[in-house]
Amino acid sequence: FYMLWAFGIGEVPISVAGYDDGVLTHTIRGVGAVTNALCAAHAGDLVGVRGPFGSSWGVGSARGRDVLVVAGGLGIAPVRPIVTEILADRDAFGAVSLLFGARSPDLLLYPDEIAEWRGRFDLDVEVTVDSADPSWRGDVGVVTKLVDRARLDPERTTAFICGPEVMMRFAAASVVDRGVAPEHVWLSLERNMHCAIGHCGHCQLGPMFVCKDGPVVGWPTIEPLMAVRAR
């Protein structure tokens, strides 16, 4: 991730949504003063950029294996580079399943890319929404329900999961229940990161500092921490 700031307003951590031909891509939803300012920026405006920080998905470790990608809501943005990296060297991976979810059809990010991916014969793409309008022809329900339908060989599958924390917790448990080894299940955490170098303590989670020990963390490390009820 990178720290992006709007001068005079503030700074926020934003995941990398792509790096193509030397262009760094971030997908930002305006939900506060800083993100609204960044969303209002025009071509040629100056913004601050610090980074990169944190851990990567480590897609290379999945070469030769089946891949399962599960994303909900804005979690689709951080997993987009996983898909583009796999497609750039498709023969290096086994079966690939992509499970995406959003609250409603109008909130599904990258609809054109997803439509393109669904049209390929070397990917299995499933999309669901929590609530749908009459024009929606796909699945309705939480994205974790799609895990049971994913075509995978659990003994050779690596799973990458990103989305709301409760969704990731249930998705990871479902993937492990399918027989995928916990050490091959990776999640991307989101915390209130200020300094991005592990000094301020805002993103501490148990013994971890998410900004430098994450955000991508293996399920064996994060499972016991996710089981602790927040106070």
Secondary structure, 3 states (H helix, E strand, C coil): CEEEEECCCEEEEECCCEEECCEEECCCCCCCHHHHHHHCCCCCCCCEEECCCCCCCCHHHHCCCEEEEEEEHHHHHHHHHHHHHHHHCHHHCCCEEEEEEECCHHHCCCHHHHHHHHCCCCCEEEEEECCCCCCCCCEECCHHHHHHHCCCCHHHEEEEEECCHHHHHHHHHHHHHCCCCHHHEEEECCCCCCCCCCCCCCCEECCEEHHHHCCEEEHHHHHHHHCCCCC
